[in-house]
Amino acid sequence: MNKAVSIGLLVGGILLIAFGYNASQSFGSEVSRAFTGSPTDKSMWMMIGGAVAAVVGLVGLMRSPRA
């Protein structure tokens, strides 16, 4: 995997995690949490997708380059 792609995935994943966290602290998510016990699906998917993208980007950076 190209280093630029790996860095992009890592940065994009971190941004998605941050946006997902902010969405989970919103008023709509608080209302959802009051009734269902969990934040909205949108915020959860943003955090899960961000974590996956960040891990893929980190693994891409840690792998040795192919000759």
N, CA, C, O and CB atoms as a CASP TS submission, in Angstrom:
PFRMAT TS
TARGET T0000
AUTHOR 0000-0000-0000
METHOD Language model
MODEL 1
PARENT N/A
ATOM      1  N   MET     1       0.850  -1.168   0.000  1.00  0.00           N
ATOM      2  CA  MET     1       0.000   0.000   0.000  1.00  0.00           C
ATOM      3  C   MET     1       0.898   1.235   0.000  1.00  0.00           C
ATOM      4  O   MET     1       1.920   1.275   0.685  1.00  0.00           O
ATOM      5  CB  MET     1      -0.968  -0.004   1.223  1.00  0.00           C
ATOM      6  N   ASN     2       0.512   2.207  -0.754  1.00  0.00           N
ATOM      7  CA  ASN     2       1.251   3.447  -0.858  1.00  0.00           C
ATOM      8  C   ASN     2       1.226   4.189   0.483  1.00  0.00           C
ATOM      9  O   ASN     2       0.203   4.207   1.168  1.00  0.00           O
ATOM     10  CB  ASN     2       0.670   4.325  -1.980  1.00  0.00           C
ATOM     11  N   LYS     3       2.355   4.799   0.850  1.00  0.00           N
ATOM     12  CA  LYS     3       2.418   5.524   2.124  1.00  0.00           C
ATOM     13  C   LYS     3       1.437   6.683   2.167  1.00  0.00           C
ATOM     14  O   LYS     3       0.857   6.960   3.217  1.00  0.00           O
ATOM     15  CB  LYS     3       3.828   6.038   2.368  1.00  0.00           C
ATOM     16  N   ALA     4       1.241   7.366   1.046  1.00  0.00           N
ATOM     17  CA  ALA     4       0.305   8.488   1.016  1.00  0.00           C
ATOM     18  C   ALA     4      -1.123   8.009   1.281  1.00  0.00           C
ATOM     19  O   ALA     4      -1.887   8.680   1.974  1.00  0.00           O
ATOM     20  CB  ALA     4       0.380   9.214  -0.340  1.00  0.00           C
ATOM     21  N   VAL     5      -1.474   6.869   0.737  1.00  0.00           N
ATOM     22  CA  VAL     5      -2.810   6.303   0.971  1.00  0.00           C
ATOM     23  C   VAL     5      -2.952   5.913   2.444  1.00  0.00           C
ATOM     24  O   VAL     5      -3.996   6.147   3.053  1.00  0.00           O
ATOM     25  CB  VAL     5      -3.059   5.065   0.051  1.00  0.00           C
ATOM     26  N   SER     6      -1.906   5.323   3.010  1.00  0.00           N
ATOM     27  CA  SER     6      -1.938   4.926   4.414  1.00  0.00           C
ATOM     28  C   SER     6      -2.086   6.130   5.324  1.00  0.00           C
ATOM     29  O   SER     6      -2.862   6.100   6.279  1.00  0.00           O
ATOM     30  CB  SER     6      -0.679   4.153   4.777  1.00  0.00           C
ATOM     31  N   ILE     7      -1.346   7.191   5.033  1.00  0.00           N
ATOM     32  CA  ILE     7      -1.454   8.412   5.840  1.00  0.00           C
ATOM     33  C   ILE     7      -2.843   9.016   5.693  1.00  0.00           C
ATOM     34  O   ILE     7      -3.423   9.484   6.672  1.00  0.00           O
ATOM     35  CB  ILE     7      -0.375   9.443   5.428  1.00  0.00           C
ATOM     36  N   GLY     8      -3.378   9.008   4.482  1.00  0.00           N
ATOM     37  CA  GLY     8      -4.725   9.519   4.258  1.00  0.00           C
ATOM     38  C   GLY     8      -5.778   8.730   5.026  1.00  0.00           C
ATOM     39  O   GLY     8      -6.699   9.313   5.599  1.00  0.00           O
ATOM     40  N   LEU     9      -5.643   7.409   5.038  1.00  0.00           N
ATOM     41  CA  LEU     9      -6.585   6.576   5.798  1.00  0.00           C
ATOM     42  C   LEU     9      -6.462   6.840   7.299  1.00  0.00           C
ATOM     43  O   LEU     9      -7.468   6.905   8.005  1.00  0.00           O
ATOM     44  CB  LEU     9      -6.342   5.083   5.504  1.00  0.00           C
ATOM     45  N   LEU    10      -5.245   6.988   7.776  1.00  0.00           N
ATOM     46  CA  LEU    10      -5.034   7.245   9.196  1.00  0.00           C
ATOM     47  C   LEU    10      -5.646   8.585   9.607  1.00  0.00           C
ATOM     48  O   LEU    10      -6.362   8.667  10.605  1.00  0.00           O
ATOM     49  CB  LEU    10      -3.536   7.224   9.525  1.00  0.00           C
ATOM     50  N   VAL    11      -5.362   9.622   8.839  1.00  0.00           N
ATOM     51  CA  VAL    11      -5.898  10.951   9.152  1.00  0.00           C
ATOM     52  C   VAL    11      -7.417  10.963   9.004  1.00  0.00           C
ATOM     53  O   VAL    11      -8.126  11.497   9.858  1.00  0.00           O
ATOM     54  CB  VAL    11      -5.265  12.023   8.237  1.00  0.00           C
ATOM     55  N   GLY    12      -7.914  10.372   7.916  1.00  0.00           N
ATOM     56  CA  GLY    12      -9.368  10.307   7.722  1.00  0.00           C
ATOM     57  C   GLY    12     -10.060   9.525   8.827  1.00  0.00           C
ATOM     58  O   GLY    12     -11.147   9.898   9.269  1.00  0.00           O
ATOM     59  N   GLY    13      -9.436   8.441   9.273  1.00  0.00           N
ATOM     60  CA  GLY    13     -10.004   7.666  10.365  1.00  0.00           C
ATOM     61  C   GLY    13     -10.066   8.446  11.659  1.00  0.00           C
ATOM     62  O   GLY    13     -11.056   8.378  12.387  1.00  0.00           O
ATOM     63  N   ILE    14      -9.007   9.187  11.945  1.00  0.00           N
ATOM     64  CA  ILE    14      -8.993   9.996  13.163  1.00  0.00           C
ATOM     65  C   ILE    14     -10.064  11.087  13.089  1.00  0.00           C
ATOM     66  O   ILE    14     -10.731  11.376  14.082  1.00  0.00           O
ATOM     67  CB  ILE    14      -7.596  10.625  13.382  1.00  0.00           C
ATOM     68  N   LEU    15     -10.226  11.690  11.910  1.00  0.00           N
ATOM     69  CA  LEU    15     -11.275  12.710  11.749  1.00  0.00           C
ATOM     70  C   LEU    15     -12.667  12.108  11.914  1.00  0.00           C
ATOM     71  O   LEU    15     -13.532  12.713  12.546  1.00  0.00           O
ATOM     72  CB  LEU    15     -11.159  13.384  10.374  1.00  0.00           C
ATOM     73  N   LEU    16     -12.888  10.920  11.349  1.00  0.00           N
ATOM     74  CA  LEU    16     -14.197  10.268  11.508  1.00  0.00           C
ATOM     75  C   LEU    16     -14.484   9.936  12.965  1.00  0.00           C
ATOM     76  O   LEU    16     -15.615  10.083  13.426  1.00  0.00           O
ATOM     77  CB  LEU    16     -14.264   8.993  10.666  1.00  0.00           C
ATOM     78  N   ILE    17     -13.471   9.491  13.686  1.00  0.00           N
ATOM     79  CA  ILE    17     -13.661   9.205  15.111  1.00  0.00           C
ATOM     80  C   ILE    17     -14.045  10.483  15.854  1.00  0.00           C
ATOM     81  O   ILE    17     -14.948  10.472  16.691  1.00  0.00           O
ATOM     82  CB  ILE    17     -12.375   8.589  15.725  1.00  0.00           C
ATOM     83  N   ALA    18     -13.358  11.583  15.545  1.00  0.00           N
ATOM     84  CA  ALA    18     -13.660  12.853  16.205  1.00  0.00           C
ATOM     85  C   ALA    18     -15.074  13.329  15.875  1.00  0.00           C
ATOM     86  O   ALA    18     -15.811  13.751  16.766  1.00  0.00           O
ATOM     87  CB  ALA    18     -12.641  13.919  15.797  1.00  0.00           C
ATOM     88  N   PHE    19     -15.459  13.261  14.578  1.00  0.00           N
ATOM     89  CA  PHE    19     -16.814  13.670  14.195  1.00  0.00           C
ATOM     90  C   PHE    19     -17.865  12.754  14.822  1.00  0.00           C
ATOM     91  O   PHE    19     -18.922  13.219  15.246  1.00  0.00           O
ATOM     92  CB  PHE    19     -16.960  13.667  12.666  1.00  0.00           C
ATOM     93  N   GLY    20     -17.577  11.467  14.879  1.00  0.00           N
ATOM     94  CA  GLY    20     -18.509  10.529  15.504  1.00  0.00           C
ATOM     95  C   GLY    20     -18.684  10.796  16.984  1.00  0.00           C
ATOM     96  O   GLY    20     -19.789  10.692  17.516  1.00  0.00           O
ATOM     97  N   TYR    21     -17.588  11.143  17.650  1.00  0.00           N
ATOM     98  CA  TYR    21     -17.672  11.470  19.076  1.00  0.00           C
ATOM     99  C   TYR    21     -18.505  12.733  19.283  1.00  0.00           C
ATOM    100  O   TYR    21     -19.354  12.785  20.173  1.00  0.00           O
ATOM    101  CB  TYR    21     -16.260  11.654  19.677  1.00  0.00           C
ATOM    102  N   ASN    22     -18.256  13.756  18.452  1.00  0.00           N
ATOM    103  CA  ASN    22     -19.050  14.982  18.558  1.00  0.00           C
ATOM    104  C   ASN    22     -20.525  14.718  18.277  1.00  0.00           C
ATOM    105  O   ASN    22     -21.395  15.286  18.938  1.00  0.00           O
ATOM    106  CB  ASN    22     -18.519  16.044  17.594  1.00  0.00           C
ATOM    107  N   ALA    23     -20.809  13.861  17.305  1.00  0.00           N
ATOM    108  CA  ALA    23     -22.203  13.527  16.997  1.00  0.00           C
ATOM    109  C   ALA    23     -22.842  12.755  18.148  1.00  0.00           C
ATOM    110  O   ALA    23     -24.041  12.888  18.390  1.00  0.00           O
ATOM    111  CB  ALA    23     -22.287  12.705  15.698  1.00  0.00           C
ATOM    112  N   SER    24     -22.056  11.955  18.854  1.00  0.00           N
ATOM    113  CA  SER    24     -22.622  11.188  19.961  1.00  0.00           C
ATOM    114  C   SER    24     -22.938  12.079  21.161  1.00  0.00           C
ATOM    115  O   SER    24     -23.695  11.681  22.047  1.00  0.00           O
ATOM    116  CB  SER    24     -21.662  10.080  20.376  1.00  0.00           C
ATOM    117  N   GLN    25     -22.366  13.273  21.195  1.00  0.00           N
ATOM    118  CA  GLN    25     -22.633  14.208  22.282  1.00  0.00           C
ATOM    119  C   GLN    25     -23.710  15.230  21.927  1.00  0.00           C
ATOM    120  O   GLN    25     -23.986  16.134  22.715  1.00  0.00           O
ATOM    121  CB  GLN    25     -21.362  14.925  22.662  1.00  0.00           C
ATOM    122  N   SER    26     -24.318  15.095  20.752  1.00  0.00           N
ATOM    123  CA  SER    26     -25.331  16.045  20.304  1.00  0.00           C
ATOM    124  C   SER    26     -26.662  15.816  21.027  1.00  0.00           C
ATOM    125  O   SER    26     -26.858  14.802  21.696  1.00  0.00           O
ATOM    126  CB  SER    26     -25.527  15.934  18.788  1.00  0.00           C
ATOM    127  N   PHE    27     -27.561  16.778  20.875  1.00  0.00           N
ATOM    128  CA  PHE    27     -28.861  16.693  21.531  1.00  0.00           C
ATOM    129  C   PHE    27     -29.661  15.491  21.035  1.00  0.00           C
ATOM    130  O   PHE    27     -30.280  14.782  21.829  1.00  0.00           O
ATOM    131  CB  PHE    27     -29.651  17.976  21.299  1.00  0.00           C
ATOM    132  N   GLY    28     -29.646  15.262  19.715  1.00  0.00           N
ATOM    133  CA  GLY    28     -30.387  14.130  19.150  1.00  0.00           C
ATOM    134  C   GLY    28     -29.876  12.796  19.667  1.00  0.00           C
ATOM    135  O   GLY    28     -30.651  11.874  19.918  1.00  0.00           O
ATOM    136  N   SER    29     -28.589  12.709  19.820  1.00  0.00           N
ATOM    137  CA  SER    29     -28.004  11.476  20.342  1.00  0.00           C
ATOM    138  C   SER    29     -28.338  11.298  21.821  1.00  0.00           C
ATOM    139  O   SER    29     -28.554  10.180  22.288  1.00  0.00           O
ATOM    140  CB  SER    29     -26.480  11.478  20.139  1.00  0.00           C
ATOM    141  N   GLU    30     -28.379  12.401  22.545  1.00  0.00           N
ATOM    142  CA  GLU    30     -28.759  12.326  23.969  1.00  0.00           C
ATOM    143  C   GLU    30     -30.204  11.848  24.126  1.00  0.00           C
ATOM    144  O   GLU    30     -30.507  11.063  25.025  1.00  0.00           O
ATOM    145  CB  GLU    30     -28.585  13.706  24.649  1.00  0.00           C
ATOM    146  N   VAL    31     -31.096  12.324  23.247  1.00  0.00           N
ATOM    147  CA  VAL    31     -32.496  11.876  23.280  1.00  0.00           C
ATOM    148  C   VAL    31     -32.571  10.390  22.947  1.00  0.00           C
ATOM    149  O   VAL    31     -33.285   9.634  23.606  1.00  0.00           O
ATOM    150  CB  VAL    31     -33.366  12.699  22.285  1.00  0.00           C
ATOM    151  N   SER    32     -31.831   9.977  21.920  1.00  0.00           N
ATOM    152  CA  SER    32     -31.800   8.561  21.543  1.00  0.00           C
ATOM    153  C   SER    32     -31.262   7.712  22.686  1.00  0.00           C
ATOM    154  O   SER    32     -31.784   6.633  22.966  1.00  0.00           O
ATOM    155  CB  SER    32     -30.943   8.355  20.283  1.00  0.00           C
ATOM    156  N   ARG    33     -30.222   8.202  23.341  1.00  0.00           N
ATOM    157  CA  ARG    33     -29.628   7.466  24.458  1.00  0.00           C
ATOM    158  C   ARG    33     -30.615   7.347  25.626  1.00  0.00           C
ATOM    159  O   ARG    33     -30.624   6.338  26.331  1.00  0.00           O
ATOM    160  CB  ARG    33     -28.333   8.159  24.925  1.00  0.00           C
ATOM    161  N   ALA    34     -31.437   8.368  25.828  1.00  0.00           N
ATOM    162  CA  ALA    34     -32.417   8.324  26.915  1.00  0.00           C
ATOM    163  C   ALA    34     -33.456   7.228  26.695  1.00  0.00           C
ATOM    164  O   ALA    34     -33.902   6.592  27.651  1.00  0.00           O
ATOM    165  CB  ALA    34     -33.112   9.676  27.050  1.00  0.00           C
ATOM    166  N   PHE    35     -33.845   7.003  25.429  1.00  0.00           N
ATOM    167  CA  PHE    35     -34.872   6.012  25.144  1.00  0.00           C
ATOM    168  C   PHE    35     -34.319   4.619  24.851  1.00  0.00           C
ATOM    169  O   PHE    35     -34.920   3.619  25.242  1.00  0.00           O
ATOM    170  CB  PHE    35     -35.691   6.470  23.988  1.00  0.00           C
ATOM    171  N   THR    36     -33.182   4.549  24.168  1.00  0.00           N
ATOM    172  CA  THR    36     -32.665   3.240  23.757  1.00  0.00           C
ATOM    173  C   THR    36     -31.449   2.785  24.553  1.00  0.00           C
ATOM    174  O   THR    36     -31.120   1.599  24.556  1.00  0.00           O
ATOM    175  CB  THR    36     -32.313   3.274  22.302  1.00  0.00           C
ATOM    176  N   GLY    37     -30.786   3.707  25.223  1.00  0.00           N
ATOM    177  CA  GLY    37     -29.600   3.349  25.988  1.00  0.00           C
ATOM    178  C   GLY    37     -28.316   3.411  25.180  1.00  0.00           C
ATOM    179  O   GLY    37     -27.239   3.137  25.709  1.00  0.00           O
ATOM    180  N   SER    38     -28.417   3.773  23.888  1.00  0.00           N
ATOM    181  CA  SER    38     -27.219   3.890  23.059  1.00  0.00           C
ATOM    182  C   SER    38     -27.335   5.126  22.178  1.00  0.00           C
ATOM    183  O   SER    38     -28.443   5.585  21.902  1.00  0.00           O
ATOM    184  CB  SER    38     -27.014   2.618  22.195  1.00  0.00           C
ATOM    185  N   PRO    39     -26.198   5.674  21.730  1.00  0.00           N
ATOM    186  CA  PRO    39     -26.262   6.845  20.851  1.00  0.00           C
ATOM    187  C   PRO    39     -26.833   6.480  19.478  1.00  0.00           C
ATOM    188  O   PRO    39     -27.105   5.311  19.205  1.00  0.00           O
ATOM    189  CB  PRO    39     -24.866   7.467  20.691  1.00  0.00           C
ATOM    190  N   THR    40     -27.007   7.466  18.636  1.00  0.00           N
ATOM    191  CA  THR    40     -27.601   7.228  17.314  1.00  0.00           C
ATOM    192  C   THR    40     -26.711   6.319  16.467  1.00  0.00           C
ATOM    193  O   THR    40     -25.506   6.213  16.695  1.00  0.00           O
ATOM    194  CB  THR    40     -27.836   8.563  16.582  1.00  0.00           C
ATOM    195  N   ASP    41     -27.332   5.672  15.491  1.00  0.00           N
ATOM    196  CA  ASP    41     -26.594   4.776  14.597  1.00  0.00           C
ATOM    197  C   ASP    41     -25.535   5.534  13.805  1.00  0.00           C
ATOM    198  O   ASP    41     -24.441   5.019  13.575  1.00  0.00           O
ATOM    199  CB  ASP    41     -27.557   4.069  13.638  1.00  0.00           C
ATOM    200  N   LYS    42     -25.857   6.755  13.388  1.00  0.00           N
ATOM    201  CA  LYS    42     -24.922   7.541  12.581  1.00  0.00           C
ATOM    202  C   LYS    42     -23.614   7.757  13.342  1.00  0.00           C
ATOM    203  O   LYS    42     -22.533   7.555  12.788  1.00  0.00           O
ATOM    204  CB  LYS    42     -25.549   8.901  12.193  1.00  0.00           C
ATOM    205  N   SER    43     -23.706   8.161  14.594  1.00  0.00           N
ATOM    206  CA  SER    43     -22.484   8.422  15.352  1.00  0.00           C
ATOM    207  C   SER    43     -21.707   7.129  15.602  1.00  0.00           C
ATOM    208  O   SER    43     -20.476   7.132  15.584  1.00  0.00           O
ATOM    209  CB  SER    43     -22.819   9.105  16.687  1.00  0.00           C
ATOM    210  N   MET    44     -22.407   6.041  15.832  1.00  0.00           N
ATOM    211  CA  MET    44     -21.719   4.765  16.046  1.00  0.00           C
ATOM    212  C   MET    44     -20.998   4.308  14.778  1.00  0.00           C
ATOM    213  O   MET    44     -19.855   3.856  14.849  1.00  0.00           O
ATOM    214  CB  MET    44     -22.717   3.688  16.499  1.00  0.00           C
ATOM    215  N   TRP    45     -21.653   4.421  13.620  1.00  0.00           N
ATOM    216  CA  TRP    45     -21.027   4.008  12.368  1.00  0.00           C
ATOM    217  C   TRP    45     -19.847   4.897  12.011  1.00  0.00           C
ATOM    218  O   TRP    45     -18.864   4.423  11.441  1.00  0.00           O
ATOM    219  CB  TRP    45     -22.043   4.023  11.242  1.00  0.00           C
ATOM    220  N   MET    46     -19.933   6.187  12.340  1.00  0.00           N
ATOM    221  CA  MET    46     -18.799   7.074  12.085  1.00  0.00           C
ATOM    222  C   MET    46     -17.600   6.671  12.940  1.00  0.00           C
ATOM    223  O   MET    46     -16.469   6.668  12.453  1.00  0.00           O
ATOM    224  CB  MET    46     -19.186   8.539  12.364  1.00  0.00           C
ATOM    225  N   MET    47     -17.833   6.334  14.199  1.00  0.00           N
ATOM    226  CA  MET    47     -16.724   5.934  15.064  1.00  0.00           C
ATOM    227  C   MET    47     -16.161   4.572  14.662  1.00  0.00           C
ATOM    228  O   MET    47     -14.947   4.372  14.681  1.00  0.00           O
ATOM    229  CB  MET    47     -17.179   5.899  16.521  1.00  0.00           C
ATOM    230  N   ILE    48     -17.033   3.643  14.300  1.00  0.00           N
ATOM    231  CA  ILE    48     -16.561   2.316  13.872  1.00  0.00           C
ATOM    232  C   ILE    48     -15.787   2.428  12.558  1.00  0.00           C
ATOM    233  O   ILE    48     -14.701   1.863  12.426  1.00  0.00           O
ATOM    234  CB  ILE    48     -17.755   1.332  13.711  1.00  0.00           C
ATOM    235  N   GLY    49     -16.339   3.150  11.595  1.00  0.00           N
ATOM    236  CA  GLY    49     -15.651   3.337  10.317  1.00  0.00           C
ATOM    237  C   GLY    49     -14.327   4.068  10.481  1.00  0.00           C
ATOM    238  O   GLY    49     -13.348   3.743   9.810  1.00  0.00           O
ATOM    239  N   GLY    50     -14.295   5.054  11.371  1.00  0.00           N
ATOM    240  CA  GLY    50     -13.053   5.766  11.635  1.00  0.00           C
ATOM    241  C   GLY    50     -12.008   4.877  12.259  1.00  0.00           C
ATOM    242  O   GLY    50     -10.828   4.960  11.919  1.00  0.00           O
ATOM    243  N   ALA    51     -12.439   4.020  13.179  1.00  0.00           N
ATOM    244  CA  ALA    51     -11.486   3.105  13.817  1.00  0.00           C
ATOM    245  C   ALA    51     -10.919   2.117  12.805  1.00  0.00           C
ATOM    246  O   ALA    51      -9.722   1.833  12.816  1.00  0.00           O
ATOM    247  CB  ALA    51     -12.158   2.347  14.974  1.00  0.00           C
ATOM    248  N   VAL    52     -11.771   1.593  11.931  1.00  0.00           N
ATOM    249  CA  VAL    52     -11.304   0.649  10.914  1.00  0.00           C
ATOM    250  C   VAL    52     -10.330   1.337   9.958  1.00  0.00           C
ATOM    251  O   VAL    52      -9.272   0.791   9.645  1.00  0.00           O
ATOM    252  CB  VAL    52     -12.499   0.059  10.131  1.00  0.00           C
ATOM    253  N   ALA    53     -10.688   2.533   9.496  1.00  0.00           N
ATOM    254  CA  ALA    53      -9.810   3.256   8.571  1.00  0.00           C
ATOM    255  C   ALA    53      -8.473   3.598   9.233  1.00  0.00           C
ATOM    256  O   ALA    53      -7.423   3.491   8.601  1.00  0.00           O
ATOM    257  CB  ALA    53     -10.496   4.542   8.075  1.00  0.00           C
ATOM    258  N   ALA    54      -8.509   4.005  10.498  1.00  0.00           N
ATOM    259  CA  ALA    54      -7.269   4.344  11.202  1.00  0.00           C
ATOM    260  C   ALA    54      -6.384   3.112  11.377  1.00  0.00           C
ATOM    261  O   ALA    54      -5.166   3.202  11.226  1.00  0.00           O
ATOM    262  CB  ALA    54      -7.584   4.965  12.573  1.00  0.00           C
ATOM    263  N   VAL    55      -6.979   1.972  11.692  1.00  0.00           N
ATOM    264  CA  VAL    55      -6.194   0.747  11.857  1.00  0.00           C
ATOM    265  C   VAL    55      -5.584   0.314  10.526  1.00  0.00           C
ATOM    266  O   VAL    55      -4.416  -0.070  10.475  1.00  0.00           O
ATOM    267  CB  VAL    55      -7.069  -0.382  12.434  1.00  0.00           C
ATOM    268  N   VAL    56      -6.370   0.374   9.449  1.00  0.00           N
ATOM    269  CA  VAL    56      -5.846   0.005   8.129  1.00  0.00           C
ATOM    270  C   VAL    56      -4.708   0.946   7.736  1.00  0.00           C
ATOM    271  O   VAL    56      -3.691   0.494   7.210  1.00  0.00           O
ATOM    272  CB  VAL    56      -6.974   0.043   7.059  1.00  0.00           C
ATOM    273  N   GLY    57      -4.862   2.227   7.979  1.00  0.00           N
ATOM    274  CA  GLY    57      -3.806   3.182   7.678  1.00  0.00           C
ATOM    275  C   GLY    57      -2.562   2.943   8.509  1.00  0.00           C
ATOM    276  O   GLY    57      -1.447   3.043   7.997  1.00  0.00           O
ATOM    277  N   LEU    58      -2.736   2.628   9.787  1.00  0.00           N
ATOM    278  CA  LEU    58      -1.598   2.363  10.664  1.00  0.00           C
ATOM    279  C   LEU    58      -0.872   1.092  10.248  1.00  0.00           C
ATOM    280  O   LEU    58       0.358   1.051  10.243  1.00  0.00           O
ATOM    281  CB  LEU    58      -2.057   2.254  12.118  1.00  0.00           C
ATOM    282  N   VAL    59      -1.623   0.061   9.901  1.00  0.00           N
ATOM    283  CA  VAL    59      -1.002  -1.188   9.445  1.00  0.00           C
ATOM    284  C   VAL    59      -0.257  -0.942   8.138  1.00  0.00           C
ATOM    285  O   VAL    59       0.828  -1.485   7.933  1.00  0.00           O
ATOM    286  CB  VAL    59      -2.068  -2.306   9.262  1.00  0.00           C
ATOM    287  N   GLY    60      -0.832  -0.126   7.252  1.00  0.00           N
ATOM    288  CA  GLY    60      -0.154   0.196   6.004  1.00  0.00           C
ATOM    289  C   GLY    60       1.154   0.936   6.229  1.00  0.00           C
ATOM    290  O   GLY    60       2.112   0.738   5.482  1.00  0.00           O
ATOM    291  N   LEU    61       1.207   1.783   7.246  1.00  0.00           N
ATOM    292  CA  LEU    61       2.437   2.498   7.544  1.00  0.00           C
ATOM    293  C   LEU    61       3.473   1.597   8.224  1.00  0.00           C
ATOM    294  O   LEU    61       4.675   1.800   8.057  1.00  0.00           O
ATOM    295  CB  LEU    61       2.135   3.698   8.423  1.00  0.00           C
ATOM    296  N   MET    62       3.017   0.617   8.978  1.00  0.00           N
ATOM    297  CA  MET    62       3.931  -0.241   9.724  1.00  0.00           C
ATOM    298  C   MET    62       4.546  -1.336   8.855  1.00  0.00           C
ATOM    299  O   MET    62       5.626  -1.838   9.165  1.00  0.00           O
ATOM    300  CB  MET    62       3.207  -0.867  10.892  1.00  0.00           C
ATOM    301  N   ARG    63       3.877  -1.701   7.788  1.00  0.00           N
ATOM    302  CA  ARG    63       4.388  -2.766   6.916  1.00  0.00           C
ATOM    303  C   ARG    63       5.633  -2.306   6.189  1.00  0.00           C
ATOM    304  O   ARG    63       5.764  -1.137   5.827  1.00  0.00           O
ATOM    305  CB  ARG    63       3.321  -3.205   5.904  1.00  0.00           C
ATOM    306  N   SER    64       6.533  -3.230   5.983  1.00  0.00           N
ATOM    307  CA  SER    64       7.751  -2.904   5.247  1.00  0.00           C
ATOM    308  C   SER    64       7.417  -2.748   3.773  1.00  0.00           C
ATOM    309  O   SER    64       6.578  -3.482   3.249  1.00  0.00           O
ATOM    310  CB  SER    64       8.836  -3.992   5.452  1.00  0.00           C
ATOM    311  N   PRO    65       8.055  -1.812   3.100  1.00  0.00           N
ATOM    312  CA  PRO    65       7.760  -1.628   1.674  1.00  0.00           C
ATOM    313  C   PRO    65       8.230  -2.815   0.852  1.00  0.00           C
ATOM    314  O   PRO    65       9.265  -3.418   1.139  1.00  0.00           O
ATOM    315  CB  PRO    65       8.412  -0.348   1.154  1.00  0.00           C
ATOM    316  N   ARG    66       7.460  -3.139  -0.167  1.00  0.00           N
ATOM    317  CA  ARG    66       7.812  -4.267  -1.039  1.00  0.00           C
ATOM    318  C   ARG    66       8.890  -3.820  -2.020  1.00  0.00           C
ATOM    319  O   ARG    66       8.901  -2.687  -2.502  1.00  0.00           O
ATOM    320  CB  ARG    66       6.558  -4.803  -1.804  1.00  0.00           C
ATOM    321  N   ALA    67       9.776  -4.737  -2.289  1.00  0.00           N
ATOM    322  CA  ALA    67      10.874  -4.412  -3.217  1.00  0.00           C
ATOM    323  C   ALA    67      10.489  -4.658  -4.650  1.00  0.00           C
ATOM    324  O   ALA    67      11.295  -4.436  -5.553  1.00  0.00           O
ATOM    325  CB  ALA    67      12.111  -5.220  -2.885  1.00  0.00           C
TER
END
